[in-house]
Amino acid sequence: MDFSITAKDGSARVGSISTAHGDIQTPAFMPVATAGAVKALGMDDMEALHAQILMANTFHLHLKIGEQLVGAHGGLHGFSSWHRPFMTDSGGFQAFSLGFGMEHGVGKIASIFPDEVTGERREQGKAGGDEGEAHRADGGDQTHTIVLPPGPQRKRPEPKLARVTEEGVRFRSPFDGRWVLLTPEESMRIQHTLGADLILAFDECTSPLSDKDYTATAMRRTHRWAQQCLDAHHQALASGLAPDGQGLYGIVQGGAYEDLRRESAKAIVGMRTQNGIATDALKGKGMKEEGCSGGAGTMCVPPGFDGIAIGGSLGKSKQDMLAVLDWTIPLVPDELPRHLLGIGTVEDIFWSVSRGIDTFDCVMPTRIARSGHLLLHPRAGGTPRNKFRTSVKLARWKASTQPLDSHCGCQCCRHSMGFLRHLFMSKELLYYRLASIHNLTVILGLMSEIRDAISRGRLLELKTEWMG
């Protein structure tokens, strides 16, 4: 893979990630295709929506069907008939959710945060469910204390189904009950077989209730695992066991602590494979060479990660998340693409893009569609106050003969809100498809507007149009 920047507006940038299955124009949003497909939608729908890349879930593909069967189809692209780029996560978050997530009673991690306990992030939270995104962006600083809501809201912790050791994560499969060991090398092997264009290093995502000492221990273990992933990936590229040009992203952790986040960013950005690989082996493997004098047999040290992802659990509020970005992004070189894991609300996209984030993945658009919520463009009444959404369950839509957004043009907006409400209340499957198409139309359309605005030097103007 390769990344280039074509325009900037302040810290925001328009760029292009080149992969074997096409270029990704950034900033970009990745719809989540957990088991290789976006729920309720076909790949023809995704093409019509102009989705550039999908995020698939390594944990679910490995346990539900097995990467060998996917590989027998030619990888995710042949298996799913999606011939544009894929990214896969490492499986680390889902394994975490079976461990500390259950022990701390935080299946939906975001719901414990008192500042936004009923906010967007509760809907984005995940615990290895049927459509879990890779990780969560974190927030906070050293002075923040994360507390549970008072009273009966705290449930008795369930037994952990996962244990983290230096070797990896051993967990009981939620699908068939067998014990599985997931190590950094195994995560790489699985992702190589799945054949996504972009893959993520294996990491430990701590609970937001973990103290600083444990967060630091887990972060440094994540760094050691990252080194193992980097070595395994470059060895696989050199030996032909990984797809040519497959890009590996390292993940910055550190919880809600500024010093840990900075330490992690410096470690991941500065990491280099410890395998000296001959120049001949590098040729044709999509690997950039660093410090090589050239010539057959010349030993050199390949570069580090191809991109940087910001992961972990969310802090107490949106301000916490933005603080993490402010700590981390300045430590990531401009030439590396930056991915923010598990984030996808309108507000978060604007704030993150303006700080220099390039790509996002999130289940939010399709998940809230299935629960009866449709996203609103500002022209249709969307504001930060209503979280750019409306509920089809509202009584005012029952007799409505008008579409949600007459200027939208998606399949959903060809129908009246009265019809859509009827479909949802009747549990008709058509509703889920139409609502998912609409919500992705809004988010993917927003990304297109953002790219155009950055190119024209008017991102602030666009942000004002949306956010007020």
Sequence and secondary structure as in RCSB ss.txt:
>XXXX:A:sequence
MDFSITAKDGSARVGSISTAHGDIQTPAFMPVATAGAVKALGMDDMEALHAQILMANTFHLHLKIGEQLVGAHGG
LHGFSSWHRPFMTDSGGFQAFSLGFGMEHGVGKIASIFPDEVTGERREQGKAGGDEGEAHRADGGDQTHTIVLPP
GPQRKRPEPKLARVTEEGVRFRSPFDGRWVLLTPEESMRIQHTLGADLILAFDECTSPLSDKDYTATAMRRTHRW
AQQCLDAHHQALASGLAPDGQGLYGIVQGGAYEDLRRESAKAIVGMRTQNGIATDALKGKGMKEEGCSGGAGTMC
VPPGFDGIAIGGSLGKSKQDMLAVLDWTIPLVPDELPRHLLGIGTVEDIFWSVSRGIDTFDCVMPTRIARSGHLL
LHPRAGGTPRNKFRTSVKLARWKASTQPLDSHCGCQCCRHSMGFLRHLFMSKELLYYRLASIHNLTVILGLMSEI
RDAISRGRLLELKTEWMG
>XXXX:A:secstr
 EEEEEEEETTEEEEEEEETTEEEEESEEEEB TTSS TT  HHHHHHTT   EEE HHHHHHHT HHHHHHTTS
HHHHHT  S EEE  SHHHHHHTTHHHHTT SSGGGG GGGTTSHHHHH  SS TT  S       TT      S
GGGS      SEEE SS EEEE TTT  EEEE HHHHHHHHHHHT SEEE       TT  HHHHHHHHHHHHHH
HHHHHHHHHHHHHHT S TT EEEEEE  TT HHHHHHHHHHHHH   S  EEHHHHTTTT    S   STT EE
     SEEEE S   SSHHHHHHHHHHHGGGS TTS EEETT   HHHHHHHHTTT  EEEESHHHHHHHTTEEE
  GGGT  TTTTTEEETTSGGGTT  S S TTT SSGGGS HHHHHHHHHTT HHHHHHHHHHHHHHHHHHHHHH
HHHHHHT HHHHHHHHH 
